Amino acid sequence: MIEKSIAIYSFIDTLLKYLHHQEDKKRKLSDAEVLTTAIISALYFGGHLDKARSFMHSTKLIPNMLDKSRYNRRLHAIGEEITSLFLEIGTLSSK
């Protein structure tokens, strides 16, 4: 599961860079890390974000994990990026 988590993060981070995604440099947690945790939650923890947050923090994949409230605010704040990400994945996979 750790190797898949790293692969998912690498893919999302690369795709966000390809989309010229900009984020605040002062953030402790990147948008790619927020999205990766959400995907790990859906894949392995039945959508339980708190379990995925704990997993990502305890395995040191994301040592600076946000608390539950801040994580949820960040996840909801990047909703538009999530839509763009999946549209781009769909476009790339249809070629």
Backbone as ProteinMPNN parsed JSONL, in Angstrom:
{"seq_chain_A": "MIEKSIAIYSFIDTLLKYLHHQEDKKRKLSDAEVLTTAIISALYFGGHLDKARSFMHSTKLIPNMLDKSRYNRRLHAIGEEITSLFLEIGTLSSK", "coords_chain_A": {"N_chain_A": [[0.818, -1.186, 0.0], [2.013, 1.204, 0.648], [3.829, 1.65, -1.446], [2.048, 1.987, -3.584], [0.773, 4.286, -2.727], [2.833, 6.151, -2.899], [3.251, 6.097, -5.662], [0.774, 7.078, -6.558], [0.845, 9.656, -5.454], [3.067, 10.71, -6.859], [2.104, 10.666, -9.486], [-0.138, 12.428, -9.316], [1.126, 14.799, -8.454], [2.836, 15.315, -10.62], [0.912, 15.659, -12.635], [-0.486, 17.913, -11.688], [1.548, 19.813, -11.889], [1.865, 19.772, -14.667], [-0.558, 20.905, -15.368], [-0.05, 23.461, -14.633], [-0.563, 24.262, -12.013], [-0.871, 26.448, -9.317], [0.206, 27.11, -6.01], [0.244, 28.283, -2.6], [3.394, 28.901, -1.26], [3.933, 28.799, 1.434], [2.454, 26.861, 2.649], [2.081, 23.958, 4.691], [1.328, 21.521, 3.754], [1.092, 20.115, 0.623], [-1.08, 20.548, -2.264], [-1.102, 18.269, -3.805], [-0.519, 16.331, -1.907], [-2.804, 16.515, -0.308], [-4.794, 15.683, -2.132], [-3.841, 13.109, -2.73], [-4.136, 11.816, -0.258], [-6.927, 11.843, -0.075], [-7.594, 10.152, -2.213], [-6.345, 7.765, -1.41], [-7.887, 7.314, 0.814], [-10.365, 6.719, -0.387], [-9.687, 4.421, -1.868], [-8.624, 2.497, -0.034], [-9.722, 2.77, 2.536], [-12.472, 2.89, 2.64], [-13.495, 5.431, 2.182], [-13.108, 6.824, 4.526], [-11.762, 9.542, 5.647], [-10.321, 10.286, 7.924], [-9.058, 7.941, 8.778], [-7.369, 7.504, 6.616], [-5.811, 9.824, 6.782], [-4.506, 9.32, 9.214], [-3.071, 6.99, 8.531], [-1.35, 7.969, 6.477], [0.147, 9.778, 7.951], [1.245, 8.195, 10.055], [2.864, 6.393, 8.689], [4.793, 8.022, 7.834], [4.64, 9.06, 5.305], [3.399, 11.446, 4.853], [4.54, 13.576, 6.835], [3.815, 16.038, 7.945], [1.018, 16.187, 8.406], [-2.187, 17.686, 8.36], [-4.6, 18.693, 10.905], [-7.884, 17.219, 11.412], [-9.989, 19.077, 10.834], [-8.701, 21.233, 9.457], [-7.637, 19.805, 7.313], [-9.995, 18.943, 5.99], [-11.068, 21.443, 5.252], [-9.082, 22.303, 3.45], [-9.293, 20.294, 1.489], [-11.892, 20.741, 0.498], [-11.513, 23.293, -0.479], [-9.967, 22.963, -2.74], [-11.59, 21.933, -4.666], [-12.226, 22.633, -7.358], [-9.808, 22.168, -8.652], [-9.677, 19.425, -8.406], [-11.713, 18.632, -10.135], [-10.646, 19.59, -12.586], [-8.36, 18.009, -12.673], [-9.381, 15.364, -12.976], [-10.731, 15.681, -15.411], [-8.57, 16.147, -17.096], [-7.2, 13.718, -16.829], [-9.093, 12.038, -18.007], [-9.071, 13.071, -20.621], [-6.41, 12.537, -21.392], [-6.392, 9.746, -21.222], [-8.116, 9.02, -23.221], [-6.809, 9.359, -25.562]], "CA_chain_A": [[0.0, 0.0, 0.0], [2.905, 2.365, 0.69], [4.352, 1.869, -2.795], [0.955, 2.539, -4.394], [0.554, 5.658, -2.261], [3.907, 6.958, -3.486], [2.973, 6.192, -7.098], [-0.374, 7.976, -6.722], [1.333, 11.005, -5.188], [3.933, 11.131, -7.969], [1.243, 10.92, -10.64], [-0.926, 13.641, -9.077], [2.044, 15.933, -8.417], [3.252, 15.572, -12.001], [-0.236, 16.169, -13.376], [-0.736, 19.289, -11.245], [2.588, 20.644, -12.504], [1.512, 19.835, -16.087], [-1.688, 21.83, -15.465], [0.457, 24.75, -14.143], [-1.266, 24.547, -10.761], [-0.111, 27.298, -8.402], [-0.238, 27.084, -4.618], [1.019, 29.092, -1.67], [4.637, 28.237, -0.844], [3.991, 28.727, 2.892], [1.643, 25.746, 3.14], [2.806, 22.793, 5.205], [0.855, 20.347, 3.032], [0.822, 20.476, -0.765], [-2.362, 20.091, -2.801], [-0.912, 16.879, -4.247], [-0.628, 15.492, -0.707], [-4.217, 16.517, 0.078], [-5.508, 14.83, -3.086], [-3.377, 11.731, -2.553], [-4.783, 11.285, 0.941], [-8.336, 11.6, -0.409], [-7.66, 8.966, -3.078], [-6.016, 6.625, -0.546], [-9.089, 7.115, 1.626], [-11.375, 6.041, -1.206], [-9.217, 3.104, -2.306], [-8.27, 1.533, 1.008], [-10.36, 2.985, 3.828], [-13.913, 3.067, 2.486], [-13.827, 6.848, 2.199], [-12.87, 7.41, 5.849], [-10.611, 10.43, 5.517], [-9.518, 10.305, 9.146], [-8.204, 6.749, 8.766], [-6.326, 7.742, 5.613], [-4.905, 10.819, 7.363], [-3.681, 8.632, 10.217], [-2.153, 6.103, 7.813], [-0.327, 8.755, 5.787], [1.015, 10.373, 8.972], [1.976, 7.171, 10.822], [3.878, 5.779, 7.827], [5.719, 9.112, 7.498], [4.491, 9.497, 3.916], [3.102, 12.869, 5.0], [4.838, 13.832, 8.248], [3.192, 17.289, 8.394], [-0.414, 16.081, 8.148], [-3.044, 18.653, 9.039], [-5.652, 18.103, 11.73], [-9.073, 16.839, 10.646], [-10.716, 20.26, 10.384], [-7.912, 21.933, 8.428], [-7.556, 18.946, 6.129], [-11.272, 19.01, 5.286], [-11.163, 22.764, 4.612], [-8.187, 22.303, 2.283], [-9.857, 19.41, 0.475], [-13.025, 21.425, -0.125], [-11.019, 24.492, -1.162], [-9.36, 22.628, -4.034], [-12.589, 21.187, -5.435], [-12.11, 22.929, -8.786], [-8.616, 21.478, -9.137], [-10.016, 18.009, -8.515], [-12.465, 18.5, -11.382], [-9.691, 19.746, -13.687], [-7.477, 16.845, -12.658], [-10.058, 14.214, -13.565], [-10.973, 15.972, -16.824], [-7.295, 15.948, -17.797], [-6.958, 12.273, -16.867], [-9.998, 11.508, -19.024], [-8.577, 13.485, -21.931], [-5.178, 11.804, -21.685], [-6.658, 8.314, -21.389], [-8.893, 8.774, -24.438], [-5.937, 9.539, -26.742]], "C_chain_A": [[0.872, 1.264, 0.0], [3.435, 2.688, -0.702], [3.281, 2.47, -3.702], [0.67, 3.985, -4.005], [1.595, 6.599, -2.857], [3.667, 7.154, -4.977], [1.815, 7.149, -7.369], [0.059, 9.419, -6.5], [2.167, 11.526, -6.364], [3.106, 11.49, -9.194], [0.477, 12.229, -10.473], [-0.034, 14.874, -9.086], [2.499, 16.309, -9.821], [2.115, 16.181, -12.806], [-0.568, 17.6, -12.963], [0.306, 20.246, -11.823], [2.313, 20.826, -13.991], [0.38, 20.836, -16.32], [-1.327, 23.238, -14.993], [-0.291, 25.201, -12.891], [-0.354, 25.341, -9.835], [-0.665, 27.143, -6.99], [0.72, 27.897, -3.764], [2.234, 28.308, -1.174], [4.724, 28.05, 0.672], [3.212, 27.544, 3.462], [2.521, 24.597, 3.612], [2.48, 21.535, 4.406], [0.499, 20.765, 1.61], [-0.551, 19.969, -1.194], [-2.261, 18.653, -3.293], [-1.026, 15.923, -3.061], [-2.071, 15.405, -0.221], [-5.004, 15.573, -0.828], [-5.106, 13.369, -2.944], [-4.053, 11.09, -1.348], [-6.254, 10.981, 0.674], [-8.49, 10.343, -1.267], [-7.342, 7.705, -2.277], [-7.213, 6.289, 0.344], [-10.149, 6.335, 0.856], [-10.959, 4.617, -1.569], [-9.115, 2.08, -1.182], [-9.058, 1.644, 2.316], [-11.849, 3.288, 3.718], [-14.366, 4.511, 2.554], [-13.638, 7.525, 3.547], [-11.585, 8.24, 5.797], [-9.72, 10.41, 6.752], [-8.586, 9.096, 9.227], [-7.062, 6.921, 7.766], [-5.325, 8.772, 6.126], [-3.958, 10.168, 8.365], [-2.653, 7.719, 9.561], [-1.014, 6.894, 7.181], [0.647, 9.383, 6.792], [1.859, 9.305, 9.674], [3.052, 6.474, 10.001], [4.926, 6.786, 7.372], [5.681, 9.491, 6.017], [4.175, 10.986, 3.874], [3.316, 13.223, 6.472], [4.159, 15.088, 8.801], [1.69, 17.29, 8.145], [-1.192, 17.097, 8.985], [-4.036, 17.942, 9.951], [-6.909, 17.923, 10.872], [-9.791, 18.051, 10.046], [-9.98, 20.995, 9.266], [-7.8, 21.113, 7.148], [-8.847, 19.038, 5.323], [-11.469, 20.353, 4.595], [-10.294, 22.84, 3.366], [-8.754, 21.461, 1.154], [-11.014, 20.091, -0.244], [-12.582, 22.66, -0.906], [-10.429, 24.18, -2.533], [-10.3, 21.799, -4.906], [-12.481, 21.396, -6.934], [-10.895, 22.23, -9.395], [-8.874, 19.983, -9.303], [-10.764, 17.753, -9.819], [-11.533, 18.6, -12.578], [-8.779, 18.537, -13.811], [-8.135, 15.658, -13.344], [-10.425, 14.445, -15.026], [-9.711, 15.737, -17.646], [-6.955, 14.467, -17.894], [-7.826, 11.629, -17.938], [-9.537, 11.846, -20.427], [-7.342, 12.69, -22.325], [-5.443, 10.323, -21.944], [-7.447, 8.01, -22.652], [-8.048, 8.914, -25.699], [-5.301, 8.239, -27.146]], "O_chain_A": [[0.495, 2.277, -0.589], [3.487, 3.852, -1.098], [3.572, 3.361, -4.499], [0.36, 4.813, -4.862], [1.271, 7.712, -3.269], [3.857, 8.252, -5.499], [1.872, 7.943, -8.308], [-0.313, 10.307, -7.268], [1.982, 12.66, -6.805], [3.369, 12.491, -9.86], [0.446, 13.049, -11.39], [-0.402, 15.894, -9.669], [2.543, 17.489, -10.169], [2.331, 17.116, -13.576], [-0.901, 18.42, -13.819], [-0.027, 21.368, -12.205], [2.507, 21.919, -14.524], [0.355, 21.53, -17.336], [-2.189, 24.116, -14.952], [-0.609, 26.38, -12.737], [0.791, 24.958, -9.597], [-1.879, 27.055, -6.804], [1.856, 28.162, -4.155], [2.099, 27.172, -0.718], [5.508, 27.227, 1.146], [3.313, 27.262, 4.656], [3.559, 24.3, 3.021], [3.269, 20.59, 4.385], [-0.309, 21.673, 1.415], [-1.116, 19.073, -0.568], [-3.231, 17.899, -3.208], [-1.571, 14.827, -3.197], [-2.515, 14.348, 0.226], [-5.79, 14.757, -0.346], [-5.957, 12.483, -3.031], [-4.492, 9.943, -1.418], [-6.772, 9.969, 1.147], [-9.418, 9.561, -1.063], [-8.005, 6.683, -2.449], [-7.507, 5.119, 0.591], [-10.755, 5.404, 1.387], [-11.791, 3.71, -1.575], [-9.484, 0.92, -1.365], [-9.059, 0.709, 3.117], [-12.423, 3.888, 4.626], [-15.501, 4.789, 2.942], [-13.979, 8.699, 3.693], [-10.478, 7.71, 5.892], [-8.498, 10.508, 6.638], [-7.452, 9.215, 9.692], [-5.926, 6.531, 8.038], [-4.12, 8.614, 5.929], [-2.756, 10.435, 8.361], [-1.497, 7.677, 9.983], [0.154, 6.533, 7.33], [1.839, 9.503, 6.507], [3.06, 9.495, 9.865], [4.049, 6.011, 10.555], [5.837, 6.447, 6.617], [6.586, 10.167, 5.527], [4.623, 11.701, 2.978], [2.376, 13.174, 7.266], [3.952, 15.188, 10.011], [1.143, 18.304, 7.712], [-0.889, 17.328, 10.155], [-4.286, 16.746, 9.8], [-6.98, 18.418, 9.747], [-10.157, 18.036, 8.871], [-10.577, 21.337, 8.245], [-7.86, 21.653, 6.043], [-8.803, 19.194, 4.103], [-11.98, 20.405, 3.476], [-10.716, 23.379, 2.343], [-8.705, 21.862, -0.009], [-11.105, 20.023, -1.47], [-13.219, 23.027, -1.894], [-10.395, 25.053, -3.4], [-9.853, 21.054, -5.779], [-12.625, 20.447, -7.704], [-10.953, 21.756, -10.529], [-8.356, 19.353, -10.224], [-10.487, 16.781, -10.522], [-11.616, 17.782, -13.494], [-8.464, 18.094, -14.915], [-7.523, 15.015, -14.197], [-10.43, 13.496, -15.81], [-9.769, 15.197, -18.751], [-6.473, 14.009, -18.93], [-7.358, 10.775, -18.691], [-9.602, 11.007, -21.325], [-7.235, 12.223, -23.458], [-4.79, 9.714, -22.791], [-7.454, 6.869, -23.114], [-8.525, 8.616, -26.795], [-4.54, 8.198, -28.112]]}, "name": "protein", "num_of_chains": 1, "seq": "MIEKSIAIYSFIDTLLKYLHHQEDKKRKLSDAEVLTTAIISALYFGGHLDKARSFMHSTKLIPNMLDKSRYNRRLHAIGEEITSLFLEIGTLSSK"}
